Amino acid sequence: MFLVDLTHTSHTTAQTGIQRVCRSLFRALKEKQPAEAITYDPYEQGWRPLASWERRNLSSLETATKRGARWPLAAQLGGRARRVLRRRETPAPAGTGLIVPELFSPAVAANLPRLKAAVSGPRIALFHDAIALKFPELSPRKTVARFPGYLRELLTFDAIAAVSEDSRASLVDYWQWLGIDDAPAVRAVTLPLTHTPPRTAAKVTVGLAPLTILCVGTIEGRKNHLALLEACEQLWGKNREFTLRLIGLANSQTGRAALEKIQALQAQGRPLRYDGPVTDEVLEAAYSECEFTVYPSLIEGFGLPVLESLSHGKPCICSARGALGESARGGGCLALENVDAPSLAAAIDQLITSELKRAELSRAAHQRTFKTWSDYTDELVAWMKAVSRRETS
């Protein structure tokens, strides 16, 4: 029985990148072999399998407006009652392997040793990115403060599965910089698409007729929406006719400036639509209805919206650097060395005005193949079986 720690994901219906990875990974793993989702219950102060209400959160179609974990009062009281009534410490669930796919909290980290001791096989964690380390000024303050401790806690696992080559290199380089010579193995097991949609032909808009450009991603500092909005403002000032549609949950701290800019442009009557977080059905329709997408992010651990766009046959403007460059390399992207406002404006203008370029990129996108969650799970489990337990973990 493989155990999967979904402590945060089972207590939110948010659909951030990490939450989507956690839900998809667990679904795919269960189809391959016995697997159980578990949580650390801070009220019971112990590990346990998910309750029915927590399992429902894993498959919920509700769109959350906040990322935070929610514990209903009944669950809090029930956990406290179980803690008071039990006569001895509840043993952690036993398993033949452990996967921790979340960026876990200090409370979870403090209780991982007891869980790991109950697992007879390999104990691995997924590593998503080092953004808080590289761009602290664009990251939430709590994440920045937490991150060095989290990176040290990863040293206690048997091995680490990084979501991209860029993330793998970032983690390895950081540990080497710290002078750690007994770090666990880190392997890039690149992420797949959440699901592969049916291929649809890209629309061809004649001349400069209005079209829709889509940007999918949380509204936060590192996603670089300010540069995208400035680029579009420049083009609207030149009488370019297009609608910019933004989809994604907003971070109240690092996304505030972008939200204010969105409101200012809308007040000016610019063709700008911000939908916030949406359901998967609405997202699918948005990809179908757009002409191409822009993903202006400065840095990503993986960059799922790029591959999502390409899987729909829609070209994507994105960075040529880091993990985004890895995704762009297979074709279908207009990859930029810089994603500042002038560079984004020039790239958007090129695709608006050139039907030929859009068609060329769309053909390249249609020719690509994408890893599925079934493929990913096969690769991850096969690698885990070869991982040796470390005495230091």
DANOR-V905412 format. One record per pair of residues at least 4 apart in sequence whose ideal C-beta (glycine too) atoms are under 8 Angstrom apart, sorted by sequence separation. I is the first residue (numbers start at 1). J is the second residue. D is the distance in whole Angstrom. If there is no record, write none. Layout:
i:I j:J d:D
i:I j:J d:D
This chain:
i:6 j:10 d:5
i:7 j:11 d:7
i:8 j:12 d:6
i:15 j:19 d:6
i:16 j:20 d:7
i:17 j:21 d:6
i:18 j:22 d:6
i:19 j:23 d:6
i:20 j:24 d:6
i:21 j:25 d:6
i:22 j:26 d:6
i:23 j:27 d:6
i:24 j:28 d:6
i:25 j:29 d:6
i:26 j:30 d:6
i:27 j:31 d:7
i:28 j:32 d:7
i:29 j:33 d:7
i:30 j:34 d:8
i:41 j:45 d:7
i:44 j:48 d:7
i:50 j:54 d:4
i:51 j:55 d:7
i:52 j:56 d:7
i:53 j:57 d:7
i:54 j:58 d:7
i:55 j:59 d:7
i:56 j:60 d:6
i:71 j:75 d:5
i:72 j:76 d:7
i:73 j:77 d:6
i:74 j:78 d:6
i:75 j:79 d:6
i:76 j:80 d:7
i:77 j:81 d:6
i:78 j:82 d:6
i:79 j:83 d:6
i:80 j:84 d:6
i:81 j:85 d:6
i:82 j:86 d:6
i:86 j:90 d:6
i:100 j:104 d:6
i:104 j:108 d:4
i:105 j:109 d:7
i:106 j:110 d:6
i:107 j:111 d:7
i:108 j:112 d:6
i:111 j:115 d:7
i:112 j:116 d:6
i:113 j:117 d:6
i:114 j:118 d:7
i:115 j:119 d:7
i:119 j:123 d:6
i:130 j:134 d:6
i:131 j:135 d:6
i:132 j:136 d:6
i:135 j:139 d:6
i:139 j:143 d:5
i:140 j:144 d:7
i:141 j:145 d:6
i:142 j:146 d:6
i:143 j:147 d:6
i:146 j:150 d:6
i:147 j:151 d:6
i:148 j:152 d:7
i:149 j:153 d:6
i:150 j:154 d:7
i:151 j:155 d:8
i:163 j:167 d:5
i:164 j:168 d:7
i:165 j:169 d:6
i:166 j:170 d:6
i:167 j:171 d:7
i:168 j:172 d:6
i:169 j:173 d:6
i:170 j:174 d:6
i:171 j:175 d:7
i:172 j:176 d:6
i:173 j:177 d:6
i:174 j:178 d:7
i:176 j:180 d:7
i:205 j:209 d:5
i:219 j:223 d:7
i:224 j:228 d:7
i:225 j:229 d:6
i:226 j:230 d:6
i:227 j:231 d:6
i:228 j:232 d:6
i:229 j:233 d:6
i:230 j:234 d:7
i:231 j:235 d:7
i:232 j:236 d:6
i:233 j:237 d:6
i:234 j:238 d:7
i:236 j:240 d:6
i:251 j:255 d:4
i:252 j:256 d:6
i:255 j:259 d:6
i:256 j:260 d:6
i:257 j:261 d:6
i:258 j:262 d:6
i:259 j:263 d:7
i:260 j:264 d:6
i:261 j:265 d:6
i:262 j:266 d:6
i:263 j:267 d:6
i:264 j:268 d:7
i:266 j:270 d:7
i:278 j:282 d:4
i:279 j:283 d:7
i:280 j:284 d:6
i:281 j:285 d:7
i:282 j:286 d:6
i:283 j:287 d:7
i:284 j:288 d:6
i:285 j:289 d:6
i:286 j:290 d:6
i:303 j:307 d:7
i:304 j:308 d:6
i:305 j:309 d:6
i:306 j:310 d:7
i:307 j:311 d:6
i:308 j:312 d:7
i:310 j:314 d:7
i:320 j:324 d:7
i:321 j:325 d:5
i:322 j:326 d:7
i:323 j:327 d:7
i:324 j:328 d:6
i:325 j:329 d:6
i:328 j:332 d:8
i:339 j:343 d:6
i:340 j:344 d:7
i:341 j:345 d:6
i:342 j:346 d:6
i:343 j:347 d:6
i:344 j:348 d:6
i:345 j:349 d:6
i:346 j:350 d:6
i:347 j:351 d:7
i:348 j:352 d:6
i:349 j:353 d:6
i:350 j:354 d:6
i:354 j:358 d:6
i:355 j:359 d:6
i:356 j:360 d:6
i:357 j:361 d:6
i:358 j:362 d:6
i:359 j:363 d:6
i:360 j:364 d:7
i:361 j:365 d:6
i:362 j:366 d:6
i:363 j:367 d:7
i:364 j:368 d:7
i:371 j:375 d:5
i:372 j:376 d:7
i:373 j:377 d:6
i:374 j:378 d:7
i:375 j:379 d:6
i:376 j:380 d:6
i:377 j:381 d:6
i:378 j:382 d:6
i:379 j:383 d:6
i:380 j:384 d:6
i:381 j:385 d:7
i:382 j:386 d:7
i:383 j:387 d:7
i:389 j:393 d:7
i:14 j:19 d:5
i:15 j:20 d:6
i:30 j:35 d:5
i:41 j:46 d:6
i:50 j:55 d:5
i:71 j:76 d:5
i:104 j:109 d:6
i:139 j:144 d:5
i:162 j:167 d:4
i:175 j:180 d:5
i:205 j:210 d:8
i:218 j:223 d:6
i:235 j:240 d:4
i:250 j:255 d:5
i:265 j:270 d:4
i:278 j:283 d:5
i:309 j:314 d:5
i:310 j:315 d:8
i:319 j:324 d:4
i:320 j:325 d:5
i:328 j:333 d:4
i:338 j:343 d:5
i:339 j:344 d:6
i:371 j:376 d:6
i:29 j:35 d:5
i:40 j:46 d:8
i:41 j:47 d:7
i:154 j:160 d:6
i:162 j:168 d:4
i:205 j:211 d:5
i:217 j:223 d:5
i:219 j:225 d:6
i:266 j:272 d:5
i:287 j:293 d:8
i:297 j:303 d:7
i:309 j:315 d:7
i:310 j:316 d:6
i:318 j:324 d:5
i:319 j:325 d:7
i:327 j:333 d:7
i:337 j:343 d:8
i:351 j:357 d:6
i:12 j:19 d:7
i:40 j:47 d:6
i:41 j:48 d:6
i:116 j:123 d:5
i:131 j:138 d:8
i:132 j:139 d:4
i:235 j:242 d:7
i:265 j:272 d:5
i:275 j:282 d:7
i:309 j:316 d:4
i:328 j:335 d:4
i:336 j:343 d:5
i:350 j:357 d:6
i:351 j:358 d:5
i:39 j:47 d:7
i:50 j:58 d:8
i:82 j:90 d:8
i:104 j:112 d:8
i:131 j:139 d:6
i:136 j:144 d:5
i:175 j:183 d:5
i:203 j:211 d:8
i:217 j:225 d:8
i:250 j:258 d:8
i:266 j:274 d:8
i:278 j:286 d:7
i:295 j:303 d:7
i:320 j:328 d:6
i:336 j:344 d:7
i:9 j:18 d:8
i:26 j:35 d:7
i:38 j:47 d:6
i:39 j:48 d:7
i:162 j:171 d:6
i:250 j:259 d:6
i:318 j:327 d:7
i:319 j:328 d:8
i:9 j:19 d:5
i:38 j:48 d:7
i:215 j:225 d:7
i:232 j:242 d:8
i:262 j:272 d:6
i:295 j:305 d:5
i:306 j:316 d:5
i:318 j:328 d:6
i:325 j:335 d:6
i:351 j:361 d:8
i:8 j:19 d:8
i:26 j:37 d:6
i:38 j:49 d:6
i:39 j:50 d:6
i:132 j:143 d:5
i:160 j:171 d:7
i:172 j:183 d:8
i:275 j:286 d:8
i:295 j:306 d:5
i:305 j:316 d:8
i:324 j:335 d:8
i:336 j:347 d:6
i:37 j:49 d:7
i:38 j:50 d:7
i:100 j:112 d:8
i:132 j:144 d:5
i:232 j:244 d:5
i:262 j:274 d:5
i:293 j:305 d:7
i:306 j:318 d:5
i:316 j:328 d:8
i:9 j:22 d:4
i:36 j:49 d:6
i:37 j:50 d:5
i:215 j:228 d:6
i:334 j:347 d:5
i:9 j:23 d:6
i:132 j:146 d:8
i:133 j:147 d:6
i:172 j:186 d:5
i:295 j:309 d:7
i:39 j:54 d:6
i:132 j:147 d:4
i:133 j:148 d:8
i:171 j:186 d:6
i:229 j:244 d:8
i:303 j:318 d:7
i:318 j:333 d:6
i:320 j:335 d:4
i:6 j:22 d:6
i:228 j:244 d:8
i:246 j:262 d:7
i:293 j:309 d:4
i:316 j:332 d:7
i:317 j:333 d:7
i:318 j:334 d:8
i:319 j:335 d:7
i:320 j:336 d:6
i:321 j:337 d:7
i:334 j:350 d:7
i:37 j:54 d:8
i:98 j:115 d:7
i:154 j:171 d:7
i:292 j:309 d:8
i:310 j:327 d:8
i:315 j:332 d:6
i:316 j:333 d:5
i:317 j:334 d:5
i:318 j:335 d:6
i:319 j:336 d:6
i:320 j:337 d:6
i:334 j:351 d:7
i:4 j:22 d:8
i:37 j:55 d:7
i:98 j:116 d:7
i:133 j:151 d:8
i:168 j:186 d:5
i:306 j:324 d:6
i:315 j:333 d:7
i:316 j:334 d:7
i:318 j:336 d:7
i:53 j:72 d:7
i:168 j:187 d:7
i:213 j:232 d:8
i:315 j:334 d:6
i:317 j:336 d:7
i:6 j:26 d:7
i:151 j:171 d:7
i:155 j:175 d:7
i:168 j:188 d:4
i:303 j:323 d:6
i:307 j:327 d:6
i:310 j:330 d:8
i:319 j:339 d:5
i:4 j:25 d:7
i:37 j:58 d:7
i:98 j:119 d:5
i:104 j:125 d:8
i:130 j:151 d:8
i:167 j:188 d:7
i:225 j:246 d:7
i:287 j:308 d:7
i:293 j:314 d:6
i:295 j:316 d:6
i:296 j:317 d:8
i:297 j:318 d:7
i:298 j:319 d:7
i:302 j:323 d:5
i:303 j:324 d:5
i:306 j:327 d:4
i:318 j:339 d:8
i:4 j:26 d:5
i:53 j:75 d:7
i:92 j:114 d:5
i:93 j:115 d:8
i:97 j:119 d:7
i:287 j:309 d:7
i:292 j:314 d:5
i:293 j:315 d:7
i:294 j:316 d:7
i:295 j:317 d:7
i:296 j:318 d:7
i:297 j:319 d:7
i:299 j:321 d:8
i:300 j:322 d:7
i:301 j:323 d:6
i:306 j:328 d:7
i:310 j:332 d:4
i:92 j:115 d:5
i:95 j:118 d:7
i:96 j:119 d:7
i:98 j:121 d:8
i:100 j:123 d:8
i:151 j:174 d:6
i:165 j:188 d:5
i:291 j:314 d:7
i:292 j:315 d:4
i:293 j:316 d:5
i:294 j:317 d:5
i:295 j:318 d:4
i:296 j:319 d:8
i:299 j:322 d:6
i:300 j:323 d:5
i:309 j:332 d:8
i:310 j:333 d:7
i:334 j:357 d:8
i:51 j:75 d:7
i:94 j:118 d:5
i:95 j:119 d:5
i:96 j:120 d:6
i:97 j:121 d:4
i:98 j:122 d:7
i:100 j:124 d:7
i:101 j:125 d:8
i:102 j:126 d:8
i:151 j:175 d:8
i:160 j:184 d:6
i:162 j:186 d:6
i:164 j:188 d:6
i:288 j:312 d:7
i:290 j:314 d:6
i:292 j:316 d:7
i:293 j:317 d:7
i:294 j:318 d:8
i:295 j:319 d:8
i:299 j:323 d:8
i:300 j:324 d:5
i:303 j:327 d:5
i:4 j:29 d:7
i:92 j:117 d:7
i:93 j:118 d:6
i:94 j:119 d:7
i:95 j:120 d:7
i:96 j:121 d:4
i:97 j:122 d:5
i:98 j:123 d:4
i:99 j:124 d:6
i:100 j:125 d:4
i:101 j:126 d:4
i:103 j:128 d:7
i:155 j:180 d:7
i:159 j:184 d:5
i:160 j:185 d:7
i:161 j:186 d:8
i:162 j:187 d:7
i:163 j:188 d:8
i:165 j:190 d:7
i:223 j:248 d:8
i:287 j:312 d:4
i:292 j:317 d:7
i:302 j:327 d:7
i:92 j:118 d:4
i:94 j:120 d:7
i:95 j:121 d:7
i:97 j:123 d:7
i:98 j:124 d:7
i:99 j:125 d:8
i:100 j:126 d:7
i:158 j:184 d:6
i:159 j:185 d:5
i:160 j:186 d:4
i:161 j:187 d:6
i:162 j:188 d:5
i:163 j:189 d:7
i:164 j:190 d:6
i:246 j:272 d:7
i:250 j:276 d:7
i:2 j:29 d:6
i:10 j:37 d:6
i:91 j:118 d:7
i:97 j:124 d:8
i:99 j:126 d:7
i:127 j:154 d:7
i:157 j:184 d:6
i:159 j:186 d:7
i:160 j:187 d:7
i:161 j:188 d:8
i:162 j:189 d:7
i:163 j:190 d:7
i:164 j:191 d:7
i:219 j:246 d:7
i:244 j:271 d:7
i:246 j:273 d:7
i:247 j:274 d:8
i:249 j:276 d:7
i:287 j:314 d:6
i:297 j:324 d:7
i:306 j:333 d:7
i:317 j:344 d:7
i:334 j:361 d:7
i:11 j:39 d:7
i:43 j:71 d:7
i:155 j:183 d:6
i:159 j:187 d:7
i:161 j:189 d:4
i:163 j:191 d:5
i:243 j:271 d:4
i:244 j:272 d:5
i:245 j:273 d:5
i:246 j:274 d:5
i:247 j:275 d:5
i:248 j:276 d:7
i:249 j:277 d:4
i:333 j:361 d:7
i:10 j:39 d:5
i:125 j:154 d:6
i:155 j:184 d:7
i:213 j:242 d:6
i:215 j:244 d:7
i:219 j:248 d:6
i:229 j:258 d:7
i:242 j:271 d:7
i:243 j:272 d:7
i:244 j:273 d:7
i:245 j:274 d:8
i:246 j:275 d:7
i:247 j:276 d:8
i:248 j:277 d:7
i:295 j:324 d:7
i:332 j:361 d:5
i:154 j:184 d:8
i:211 j:241 d:8
i:212 j:242 d:7
i:213 j:243 d:7
i:215 j:245 d:7
i:217 j:247 d:8
i:218 j:248 d:5
i:219 j:249 d:7
i:220 j:250 d:8
i:221 j:251 d:8
i:225 j:255 d:7
i:241 j:271 d:8
i:243 j:273 d:6
i:245 j:275 d:7
i:247 j:277 d:8
i:317 j:347 d:5
i:331 j:361 d:8
i:332 j:362 d:7
i:2 j:33 d:6
i:4 j:35 d:6
i:6 j:37 d:5
i:7 j:38 d:8
i:210 j:241 d:5
i:211 j:242 d:5
i:212 j:243 d:5
i:213 j:244 d:5
i:214 j:245 d:5
i:215 j:246 d:5
i:216 j:247 d:5
i:217 j:248 d:5
i:218 j:249 d:5
i:219 j:250 d:4
i:220 j:251 d:4
i:226 j:257 d:6
i:230 j:261 d:8
i:247 j:278 d:6
i:317 j:348 d:7
i:2 j:34 d:7
i:3 j:35 d:8
i:4 j:36 d:7
i:6 j:38 d:7
i:7 j:39 d:5
i:26 j:58 d:7
i:43 j:75 d:7
i:125 j:157 d:5
i:208 j:240 d:7
i:209 j:241 d:7
i:210 j:242 d:6
i:211 j:243 d:7
i:212 j:244 d:8
i:213 j:245 d:7
i:215 j:247 d:7
i:216 j:248 d:6
i:218 j:250 d:7
i:219 j:251 d:6
i:222 j:254 d:7
i:223 j:255 d:8
i:226 j:258 d:5
i:229 j:261 d:5
i:233 j:265 d:7
i:332 j:364 d:4
i:1 j:34 d:5
i:2 j:35 d:4
i:3 j:36 d:6
i:4 j:37 d:5
i:5 j:38 d:6
i:6 j:39 d:6
i:7 j:40 d:5
i:43 j:76 d:5
i:124 j:157 d:6
i:127 j:160 d:5
i:208 j:241 d:6
i:210 j:243 d:7
i:212 j:245 d:6
i:214 j:247 d:7
i:215 j:248 d:8
i:218 j:251 d:6
i:221 j:254 d:4
i:225 j:258 d:4
i:229 j:262 d:7
i:232 j:265 d:8
i:331 j:364 d:4
i:332 j:365 d:3
i:1 j:35 d:7
i:2 j:36 d:7
i:4 j:38 d:7
i:5 j:39 d:7
i:43 j:77 d:8
i:44 j:78 d:8
i:45 j:79 d:8
i:123 j:157 d:5
i:124 j:158 d:6
i:126 j:160 d:8
i:127 j:161 d:7
i:129 j:163 d:8
i:220 j:254 d:4
i:221 j:255 d:7
i:236 j:270 d:6
i:317 j:351 d:7
i:331 j:365 d:7
i:332 j:366 d:8
i:1 j:36 d:6
i:3 j:38 d:5
i:5 j:40 d:8
i:23 j:58 d:6
i:43 j:78 d:8
i:44 j:79 d:4
i:123 j:158 d:5
i:124 j:159 d:5
i:125 j:160 d:6
i:126 j:161 d:5
i:127 j:162 d:5
i:128 j:163 d:5
i:220 j:255 d:5
i:223 j:258 d:8
i:226 j:261 d:6
i:236 j:271 d:8
i:247 j:282 d:8
i:23 j:59 d:8
i:43 j:79 d:3
i:44 j:80 d:7
i:122 j:158 d:5
i:124 j:160 d:7
i:125 j:161 d:7
i:126 j:162 d:8
i:127 j:163 d:7
i:134 j:170 d:7
i:219 j:255 d:4
i:221 j:257 d:8
i:225 j:261 d:8
i:229 j:265 d:6
i:247 j:283 d:7
i:315 j:351 d:7
i:331 j:367 d:7
i:332 j:368 d:6
i:42 j:79 d:7
i:43 j:80 d:5
i:46 j:83 d:8
i:122 j:159 d:7
i:124 j:161 d:6
i:126 j:163 d:6
i:130 j:167 d:7
i:133 j:170 d:7
i:218 j:255 d:7
i:221 j:258 d:8
i:225 j:262 d:8
i:233 j:270 d:7
i:331 j:368 d:6
i:41 j:79 d:5
i:44 j:82 d:5
i:45 j:83 d:6
i:129 j:167 d:5
i:220 j:258 d:8
i:232 j:270 d:8
i:330 j:368 d:5
i:44 j:83 d:5
i:128 j:167 d:7
i:219 j:258 d:5
i:247 j:286 d:6
i:10 j:50 d:5
i:43 j:83 d:7
i:106 j:146 d:7
i:109 j:149 d:8
i:116 j:156 d:8
i:127 j:167 d:6
i:130 j:170 d:4
i:219 j:259 d:6
i:232 j:272 d:7
i:105 j:146 d:8
i:109 j:150 d:7
i:112 j:153 d:8
i:127 j:168 d:8
i:129 j:170 d:7
i:130 j:171 d:7
i:133 j:174 d:7
i:245 j:286 d:6
i:298 j:339 d:6
i:48 j:90 d:7
i:297 j:339 d:7
i:11 j:54 d:7
i:46 j:89 d:7
i:47 j:90 d:8
i:106 j:149 d:7
i:113 j:156 d:8
i:219 j:262 d:8
i:229 j:272 d:8
i:296 j:339 d:5
i:315 j:358 d:6
i:6 j:50 d:7
i:10 j:54 d:4
i:13 j:57 d:6
i:46 j:90 d:4
i:49 j:93 d:6
i:109 j:153 d:5
i:112 j:156 d:7
i:127 j:171 d:5
i:130 j:174 d:7
i:10 j:55 d:7
i:12 j:57 d:7
i:47 j:92 d:4
i:48 j:93 d:7
i:245 j:290 d:7
i:11 j:57 d:6
i:44 j:90 d:7
i:46 j:92 d:7
i:47 j:93 d:6
i:104 j:150 d:7
i:315 j:361 d:4
i:10 j:57 d:5
i:13 j:60 d:5
i:103 j:150 d:7
i:315 j:362 d:6
i:9 j:57 d:7
i:10 j:58 d:6
i:15 j:63 d:7
i:296 j:344 d:6
i:314 j:362 d:7
i:9 j:58 d:7
i:13 j:62 d:4
i:15 j:64 d:7
i:104 j:153 d:8
i:242 j:291 d:8
i:313 j:362 d:5
i:316 j:365 d:8
i:13 j:63 d:7
i:14 j:64 d:4
i:294 j:344 d:7
i:315 j:365 d:6
i:13 j:64 d:4
i:16 j:67 d:6
i:314 j:365 d:7
i:6 j:58 d:7
i:12 j:64 d:6
i:14 j:66 d:7
i:313 j:365 d:5
i:14 j:67 d:5
i:294 j:347 d:8
i:312 j:365 d:8
i:313 j:366 d:5
i:12 j:66 d:8
i:294 j:348 d:7
i:311 j:365 d:8
i:12 j:67 d:6
i:38 j:93 d:5
i:310 j:365 d:4
i:12 j:68 d:7
i:309 j:365 d:8
i:12 j:69 d:6
i:36 j:93 d:7
i:100 j:157 d:7
i:311 j:368 d:8
i:11 j:69 d:4
i:12 j:70 d:6
i:310 j:368 d:6
i:11 j:70 d:6
i:36 j:95 d:7
i:127 j:186 d:7
i:292 j:351 d:5
i:311 j:370 d:6
i:11 j:71 d:6
i:291 j:351 d:8
i:310 j:370 d:8
i:8 j:69 d:5
i:210 j:271 d:8
i:7 j:69 d:8
i:307 j:370 d:6
i:47 j:111 d:7
i:42 j:107 d:6
i:46 j:111 d:8
i:228 j:294 d:6
i:292 j:358 d:6
i:40 j:107 d:7
i:47 j:114 d:7
i:216 j:283 d:7
i:291 j:358 d:7
i:40 j:108 d:5
i:47 j:115 d:5
i:228 j:296 d:4
i:227 j:296 d:6
i:292 j:361 d:7
i:29 j:99 d:8
i:216 j:286 d:7
i:40 j:111 d:5
i:225 j:296 d:7
i:214 j:286 d:6
i:224 j:296 d:4
i:214 j:287 d:7
i:223 j:296 d:7
i:224 j:297 d:6
i:25 j:99 d:7
i:223 j:297 d:5
i:224 j:298 d:5
i:40 j:115 d:8
i:214 j:289 d:8
i:222 j:297 d:6
i:223 j:298 d:8
i:25 j:101 d:6
i:214 j:290 d:4
i:222 j:298 d:5
i:38 j:115 d:8
i:212 j:289 d:6
i:213 j:290 d:6
i:216 j:293 d:7
i:222 j:299 d:6
i:212 j:290 d:5
i:213 j:291 d:7
i:214 j:292 d:8
i:215 j:293 d:6
i:217 j:295 d:6
i:22 j:101 d:5
i:211 j:290 d:8
i:212 j:291 d:6
i:213 j:292 d:6
i:214 j:293 d:5
i:215 j:294 d:5
i:216 j:295 d:7
i:21 j:101 d:6
i:22 j:102 d:6
i:140 j:220 d:8
i:211 j:291 d:4
i:213 j:293 d:7
i:214 j:294 d:8
i:215 j:295 d:7
i:217 j:297 d:6
i:213 j:294 d:6
i:215 j:296 d:7
i:138 j:220 d:7
i:139 j:221 d:7
i:18 j:101 d:8
i:138 j:221 d:3
i:139 j:222 d:7
i:18 j:102 d:6
i:137 j:221 d:7
i:138 j:222 d:4
i:18 j:103 d:6
i:135 j:221 d:8
i:205 j:291 d:6
i:135 j:222 d:5
i:197 j:284 d:6
i:200 j:288 d:6
i:203 j:291 d:6
i:217 j:305 d:6
i:202 j:291 d:7
i:216 j:305 d:4
i:3 j:93 d:6
i:197 j:287 d:7
i:202 j:292 d:8
i:131 j:222 d:6
i:3 j:95 d:4
i:216 j:308 d:7
i:1 j:94 d:8
i:2 j:95 d:6
i:5 j:98 d:7
i:9 j:102 d:6
i:216 j:309 d:8
i:1 j:95 d:5
i:2 j:96 d:7
i:3 j:97 d:7
i:4 j:98 d:8
i:5 j:99 d:7
i:8 j:102 d:5
i:1 j:96 d:6
i:2 j:97 d:4
i:3 j:98 d:5
i:4 j:99 d:5
i:5 j:100 d:5
i:6 j:101 d:8
i:7 j:102 d:7
i:214 j:309 d:8
i:2 j:98 d:7
i:3 j:99 d:7
i:4 j:100 d:8
i:5 j:101 d:7
i:6 j:102 d:7
i:8 j:104 d:8
i:2 j:99 d:6
i:4 j:101 d:7
i:5 j:102 d:7
i:7 j:104 d:7
i:8 j:105 d:7
i:7 j:105 d:8
i:5 j:104 d:7
i:214 j:314 d:8
i:7 j:108 d:5
i:5 j:108 d:7
i:21 j:126 d:7
i:242 j:348 d:8
i:21 j:128 d:8
i:234 j:341 d:7
i:234 j:342 d:8
i:240 j:349 d:7
i:5 j:115 d:8
i:18 j:128 d:6
i:194 j:304 d:7
i:231 j:341 d:5
i:235 j:345 d:6
i:242 j:352 d:6
i:17 j:128 d:8
i:140 j:251 d:7
i:191 j:302 d:5
i:193 j:304 d:7
i:202 j:313 d:5
i:230 j:341 d:4
i:231 j:342 d:7
i:234 j:345 d:5
i:3 j:115 d:8
i:141 j:253 d:7
i:190 j:302 d:7
i:199 j:311 d:8
i:200 j:312 d:7
i:201 j:313 d:7
i:202 j:314 d:6
i:227 j:339 d:6
i:240 j:352 d:6
i:140 j:253 d:5
i:191 j:304 d:7
i:199 j:312 d:8
i:200 j:313 d:6
i:202 j:315 d:8
i:227 j:340 d:6
i:228 j:341 d:8
i:231 j:344 d:4
i:232 j:345 d:8
i:235 j:348 d:6
i:140 j:254 d:6
i:193 j:307 d:6
i:194 j:308 d:8
i:197 j:311 d:6
i:199 j:313 d:6
i:227 j:341 d:5
i:231 j:345 d:4
i:235 j:349 d:6
i:139 j:254 d:7
i:193 j:308 d:7
i:196 j:311 d:6
i:197 j:312 d:6
i:224 j:339 d:6
i:230 j:345 d:8
i:3 j:119 d:7
i:138 j:254 d:6
i:228 j:344 d:6
i:232 j:348 d:7
i:227 j:344 d:6
i:231 j:348 d:6
i:235 j:352 d:7
i:193 j:311 d:6
i:167 j:301 d:5
i:166 j:301 d:8
i:167 j:302 d:7
i:213 j:348 d:7
i:190 j:326 d:8
i:164 j:301 d:6
i:163 j:301 d:5
i:164 j:302 d:5
i:163 j:302 d:5
i:211 j:352 d:7
i:21 j:163 d:7
i:208 j:352 d:7
i:208 j:353 d:7
i:206 j:355 d:7
i:205 j:355 d:7
i:204 j:355 d:6
i:204 j:358 d:7
i:204 j:359 d:7
i:166 j:322 d:4
i:167 j:323 d:6
i:202 j:358 d:7
i:166 j:323 d:4
i:202 j:359 d:7
i:165 j:323 d:8
i:164 j:323 d:4
i:166 j:325 d:8
i:138 j:298 d:7
i:163 j:323 d:8
i:166 j:326 d:6
i:202 j:362 d:4
i:165 j:326 d:6
i:201 j:362 d:8
i:164 j:326 d:6
i:135 j:298 d:7
i:135 j:299 d:6
i:134 j:299 d:6
i:199 j:366 d:6
i:24 j:192 d:8
i:131 j:299 d:5
i:131 j:300 d:8
i:21 j:191 d:6
i:24 j:194 d:5
i:129 j:299 d:7
i:131 j:301 d:7
i:129 j:300 d:7
i:130 j:301 d:8
i:129 j:301 d:3
i:128 j:301 d:4
i:129 j:302 d:8
i:20 j:194 d:6
i:127 j:301 d:8
i:128 j:302 d:7
i:196 j:370 d:6
i:196 j:372 d:6
i:193 j:370 d:5
i:192 j:370 d:7
i:193 j:371 d:7
i:195 j:373 d:8
i:192 j:371 d:4
i:193 j:372 d:7
i:194 j:373 d:7
i:191 j:371 d:8
i:192 j:372 d:5
i:193 j:373 d:8
i:190 j:371 d:7
i:192 j:373 d:5
i:67 j:249 d:7
i:66 j:249 d:8
i:192 j:375 d:6
i:65 j:249 d:7
i:192 j:376 d:5
i:64 j:249 d:8
i:191 j:376 d:7
i:189 j:376 d:7
i:189 j:379 d:6
i:189 j:380 d:5
i:129 j:323 d:8
i:189 j:383 d:7
i:187 j:383 d:6
i:16 j:218 d:6
i:185 j:387 d:7
i:184 j:390 d:6
i:184 j:393 d:7
i:182 j:392 d:6
i:65 j:276 d:7
i:65 j:277 d:6
i:64 j:277 d:7
i:63 j:277 d:5
i:63 j:278 d:6
i:63 j:279 d:6
i:61 j:279 d:6
i:61 j:280 d:7
i:161 j:380 d:6
i:161 j:383 d:7
i:159 j:383 d:8
i:159 j:384 d:8
i:159 j:387 d:5
i:158 j:387 d:5
i:158 j:388 d:7
i:158 j:389 d:5
i:158 j:390 d:5
i:16 j:249 d:7
i:157 j:390 d:8
i:15 j:249 d:8
i:14 j:249 d:7
i:158 j:393 d:5
i:156 j:392 d:7
i:157 j:393 d:6
i:155 j:392 d:8
i:156 j:393 d:5
i:124 j:384 d:6
i:15 j:277 d:6
i:122 j:384 d:5
i:14 j:277 d:7
i:121 j:384 d:8
i:122 j:385 d:8
i:124 j:387 d:7
i:15 j:280 d:8
i:122 j:387 d:4
i:122 j:388 d:8
i:123 j:389 d:8
i:122 j:389 d:6
i:121 j:389 d:8
i:123 j:393 d:6
i:116 j:393 d:6
i:99 j:380 d:8
i:17 j:301 d:8
i:20 j:304 d:7
i:17 j:302 d:7
i:99 j:384 d:8
i:17 j:304 d:6
i:97 j:384 d:6
i:32 j:374 d:8
i:31 j:374 d:7
i:28 j:373 d:4
i:32 j:377 d:5
i:27 j:373 d:7
i:28 j:374 d:6
i:31 j:377 d:8
i:32 j:378 d:7
i:25 j:373 d:7
i:28 j:376 d:7
i:29 j:377 d:5
i:33 j:381 d:7
i:24 j:373 d:5
i:28 j:377 d:4
i:32 j:381 d:7
i:25 j:376 d:7
i:25 j:377 d:7
i:29 j:381 d:8
i:25 j:380 d:8
i:2 j:381 d:8
